[in-house]
Amino acid sequence: MKDIKIAIAQFAPKFADINANVTRQVEWAKEAREKGAQIIVFPELSITGYCLKDLSLDFSLKPDSEKLKPILEASEDIAIITSFPELGDDYVPRISAAMFYKNRLIHLYQKIHPPTDGMFQELRYFGRGDQIRAFDTSWGRMGLVICRDLWHPEEAFILSADGAELIIAPSAIPARGLSSDGFKITTSFEMLVYTQAFANQVYFLLCNRVGFEDGIGFVGSSVGYSPEGRMLYKMPEFDEKLEIINLEGHRLASAREKAGFSRERRLDLFEREIKRINNA
């Protein structure tokens, strides 16, 4: 993996205003590029806002939609990872994240685990993705997961086994579980990002949104870890912010040389045991 500068855009989208959100993301991408970033990452559903519910189908987009054309055009000199409700060929919307670069779509990922429990009702309005694939970029091999996927660490394992060196997680995580030590949810996702970066020997970056929708406050607190488990950044609660971080390729090689977690994998064994469980 090459050294790379990545901008984490802790962003508060304007609910149900695609044009406003696209315009702001283009502006943020320009600012990030001027600061030397080669990639900018926006949160989950940052094109439309999160609480779409019955509006999900109405606001769903194809990746080549004219409404996303300014993002495509802005990707000439900086890769842009953004997220929107994607309209499938079956007319079922899915929560998707896309990387655009050099005026083309590089990769599209559909959320595998949209939750429906407690305050979350995603499966009422969205379908599920059915592929977990790493993809090649100018800087190295990468993978995407979205929000609740983080709580299913087998995804990061599969991406790492597929050659990913960097995993990026656009998210829309609300503030929950306030205690004297802060929000318990931030402790939860920080621990997950750390564990998956360290255990899979990858860079793992989470970009969480801020702002309020439908009575829900999104906590921010975006965080990233290196392959050695070193914290790279932790952003503030609730505030919009653009953070530029440096990823050093040699740290990936060093982490894998010092500890052989990735070399010790038994994919053949896992495949056999999963088939046994599925057939039980």
N, C-alpha and C positions, 0 to 999 in steps of 0.2 A: 504494500500500500504506500502511495506517495504522501508526503506531507500535504496538509490541506487546511484551509481556513473556512470555518463554517459559522454562519450567523443563525442564532436561535432567536426567532421572533415571537416573544411572548405577547400575543396579539389578542385584542378584544374586538371580534367582528360585530358589525351592525346587523341585528337580526333581520333576516329576510330581505336584505338589500345587497344583491349580488354585485351590482355595478359599483357601489360604494366600497365594498370589500376588495374587489378586484383592483380598483384604483389605488386604494391604500397599500395593497400588497405590492403593486408595481413601484410605488414610491419607496416603500421599505427595501425592496430589492435593489433599487438604485442607490439608496444610502449604504446598504451593506456592500455593494460592489465598490463604491467609492472608498470604503474602509478596508478593502482588500479581500473580502469574502469571495469564495468560489461557489459556495452553495448557501442558500437560505432556506430555512425550514419554518413552516407555519403550522398551527395546531389543527386538530381534528375539526372538520366541518367549518373551517375558517372562511370559506367562500360564502356560506349561507347563514351561519349560526347553528346552534345545536338543537334547540327545542322546536323542531319543525312539526313533529307529530303528524297530524292529518295533512299538512302541507308538503310532506316529504316528496310525494310523487310530483306535485306541481313545480317544485324547485329543483328536481333532479336534472342533471346535465350529462350529455355525452362529453367525453374528453376533448373532442374536436368542436365543441360548441362555440359559436361566435362570441358568446358571453365570456369565454375564457381566452379569447384571442389576444387581449392585451398581456396576459400572463405568458402566453406562448412567445409573443414578440419580445417581451422583457427578458426572456431566457437566453438571448443571444450570447451574453457575456457572463451570466451567472446561472447556475442550475437552481431551479425553484421547485421545492417540494411543498405542495399545497393539498388541501382536502375538501371534498365536496360530495354531495349525494349523487352517485352515478346512476344514470338511467340505463338499465340492462336491456338487451334485445328482447327479453321476456316481459318488459315493462315493469319489472320489480326494481325499485331503487336499492342501492347498496352503498354503505359508507366506504368511500374510496380515498386513497392517497395517491398522488401522481408526482413523478419527477419530470419536469420539462427542462430541456437544455438544448442550446443551439437551434432553437425554434422547432423542436420536435418533441414528441412524447417518448421518454426513455423507458419508463416503467410505470405500471399501474397495479396497485394492490387493493384488494377488497377485504374489508374487515371480516375475520373468520368467526369472532366470538362477540356479536352484538348482544348485550345483556338484556334480560327482562326479569328484574327482581328489584324490590324496594322502589327507589325513585326512578329507576331506569325502565323504559318500555320500548327499547329499540327494536326488538323482534316483532313487535306489533306493526312496525312501519317499514322495516328494512329486511332484505334478504341477507344471506351469508355468502362470503367468498368461499372458494374451494381450491385455492392454490397457495402454496407457501414456497416462493422461489427467490433465491438471491439473483442479483443482476450486476452486470459489468458496467463500470463508469470510467471516465478518464483518470480517476484517482485510485480506483481499487474496486473490489467487489462489495456490494452493499445489500441490505435487506430492509424492508419496512414492516412494521406492525402498527396497529392502531389501538390505543387506549386499553380497553379490557383485555386485548390479546396479551398485554404485559403480565396478566395474572395467569397465563397459560404458558409457562416457561418452555414447554416443548416446542413452541414456535421458534424461539431464539436458538434452541438446540438444533432444529432442522436447518435454519438459515446458516448457522455456523458450519454445520456439516456440509452444507451446499457451497461453502467457500466464502461466506460473508465475513468481512473484516470490520465492518461498521454496520450497526443496526440503529435505525432511527424510528422513534415512536411519536407521531403527532397524537395529541391527546386533548380531551375535554373533561378533566377530572374536577368535580365540585369539591368545595370545602365541606368536610364532614368530620365528626368526632372531635370536637374541641375539648381540650383538657388543659391543665395547668402547664403542660409541656408543648402546647401548640396543637395543630390539627393532626389527628392520628393517621389520616389518609396520606399525608405527606411522608410520614415515617414509613408507611406501607410501600408506597411506590418508589421511594428512595432506596429502600432495602431491596426491592425487586430489581431495579436498574443495576445497583451494585452487584448483586448476586449473579445476574445473567451476564454482565460484562466480565466479571472475574472467572466464573465457571466455564464460559464459552470462549474466553480469551479474545474478546472483541471490544471495540469501542461501542458504547451504547449511550445514545443521546435521546432524552425525552424533552419534547416541546409541548408544554401545557398552556391552555388558553386562560385568559382572565376575562373579567366583565360579568354582567348579570343578565339573566334571561328567565322570564317566567318564575321569578322568585328564587332562582338558583344562582349562587355566587361561585364562580370558578376560581380555584385557589392559586393558579400559577405555580410558583415554586419549581419551575423547570430545572432538571438536574441531569448531569452526564458523568459517566465514569470511563476510565481507561481500562485496557486489558489487564493491568495489574491491580485493578480495584482502587485506583486513585481518583478522587473527586476532581472533575475538570471545571465545573461551575455549579452554582446553585443560585437561582434567580429569586427575586423577592415575591412575597405573597401579594396577589391582587393587582399589581401594577404592570402596565405595559412596559416592555423593555426590549431592546435589541442587544444581544450579547454575542461578541465575536470570540470564537475559541480556536485554538491551534491544535490540530491532531498531528502527531509525529509518527511517521510510519515505522521508525526504528523501534519504538516502544512495543509495537505489536510483535515484531520479531523477537525482541528481548523477552517479553512475557512468555512466549511459546517455547523459547529455548530454555528458560529457567524452570518451567513447569510443563509437563507433557500432557495436560488434560486432553487436548484435542487429539494427540497421538494415541491416547489410551482408549478411545471410543471403540465400542463393539457394535457397529451398526448391524452386522449380520445377526448377532444375538438379539438385539432389540427388535429387529424385523421379525424374527422367529417367534419371540415371546408376544409381540403385539398381535400377530396372526393367531396365536394360540388363544389369547384372551378374546379376540373378536369372534372366534369360532366356538367358544365355550357355550 
